[in-house]
Amino acid sequence: MGLLTGALPDFPWDTLTPYADRARAHPRGLVDLSVGTPVDPTPDVVRAALVAAADSPGYPTTHGTAALREAVVRWFARRRGVPGLDPAAVLPTVGSKELVALLPALLGLGEGDVVLHPAVAYPTYDVGARLAGATPEPALDPAARLAQGRGDVRLVWLNSPGNPDGSVLDVAQLRAVVLAARAAAARDGRPVLVVSDECYAELAWDAPWATEGVPSLLDPRVTDGDVTGLLAAYSLSKQSNLAGYRAAFVAGDPAVVAALLEVRKHAGMIVPGPVQAATAVALDDDEHVATQRERYRRRRGLLRGALEDAGYAVDSSHAGLYLWVRPEQGAQDSWQTVADLAGLGILVAPGAFYGPAGAGHVRIALTASDDAIAEAAARLRGA
C-alpha cells in the first residue's frame, strides 16, 4: 500500500483547510465555492425511475442494459451531433472519475508510456497515469507533441469543456489531435488512444457554443465517420444533479469498449441496476437539463458581475460550472487570491491545484444555492 500511495501527490483539497477555517470565521459564515458538488434537487423524473427499479435482487449487467445503451445512442444523436453510434460501443461506468483514474491501467500502460493531458487540468489525469506506472505529461498542444515522433505517447486526454478553465475545443482543434494520433500510430506501429472527457458539454454559456453546442470528439466532422482509437466519457453528475448516483458512461471505438468490458467483468466494476434505469430516463429527458442550465446561468451572471466589480478578471469560462478568475490589475499567486477571498468568507480553489500553468488563477464554482451565490456577490461588492 505504501508503494502505491508513495507514487501519488498529496490530495490537494486537504491543503485548503486553513483557508476554510479563516472563511468560516467570517461574521456571516462560510460560502464554499471551492468544489463542484451539485446542491440542487435530483429531478423528480429520475428519482421516480430509481424507485421503480428498486426491486433489483439480481446482479446487474456490466455492459449496461440495452435500454441504457440505446438511451445513450439517442442522446448522442440528439444532443451531441453524433448519429449512428453502435450501442455495443457504450459502457456505463461508476461515475467518470474512476474511468479517468483507472483507464491507463486498464489499457495495460506502464513504464515508458506517456499519457498526455491538458496543461491546466483536473488532477486525476495525472494520478491515473501514475497509478499505472506510466508518465503523465501536460501538453498545451497535444497534436504538436504527437508530431514530434518520439513514439512514447499511448494515451491522450482531452477535456472539453475544460475543468477548471471552461475552455472549449472546436471541431478543427479536435480533428487536429485525432489526425496527429492516427499519424503517430501508423508511424510507430503502436496504437494511440484519444479520450475526451466531456462531462460539462450541456453547460455552455458563450457563443458559438451556447447556440451550436459543444462538439464531441465522436462528431463525424472530427472523425470522418471512423471512431477507431477514440472514446468520449460523460457524466450526469453536473447536468442532472446525479453526483450521488455515480451515473456515467464511455462510448466510441467498439474494440476498445469490448476490451474494457472484459476487464470490468472480471473486476466486478458494475453500475447498480436501479442507477442504470434512472440514467436511461435522465438521458431521454431534456427538460430537467434545461431547467438546471438556467439555474447555473443566473448564478454565473450574478457572481461574474460581482467579481468584475470587485476588481477581478474572468478568463475563458465559456462553458462548465466554474469561473476562472485572477486579479485584474497585476499578477498574483493563486494562494494569495484564495487568502484574499477567504477574508470575505468565500472559499475557492487555487489554480495551482490544476498544474503550474494555473498558478495565477483561482477556480470559483457555481455549485452553491441561490442564497449562497447572492451572499458571495454582496460581499464582493461590499469589499
Secondary structure, 3 states (H helix, E strand, C coil): CHHHHHCCCCCHHHHHHHHHHHHHCCCCCCEECCCCCCCCCCCHHHHHHHHHCCCCCCCCCCCCCHHHHHHHHHHHHHHCCCCCCCHHHEEEEECCHHHHHHHHHHCCCCCCCEEEEECCCCCHHHHHHHHHCCEEEEECCHHHHHHCCCCCEEEEEEECCCCCCCCCCCHHHHHHHHHHHHHHHHHHCCCCEEEEECCCCCCECCCCHHHHCCCCCCCHHHHCCCCCCEEEEEECHHHHCCHHHCEEEEEECHHHHHHHHHHHHHHCCCCCHHHHHHHHHHHHCCHHHHHHHHHHHHHHHHHHHHHHHCCEEEECCCECCEEEEEECCCCCCHHHHHHHHHCCCEECEEHHHHCHHHCCCEEEECCCCHHHHHHHHHHHHHC
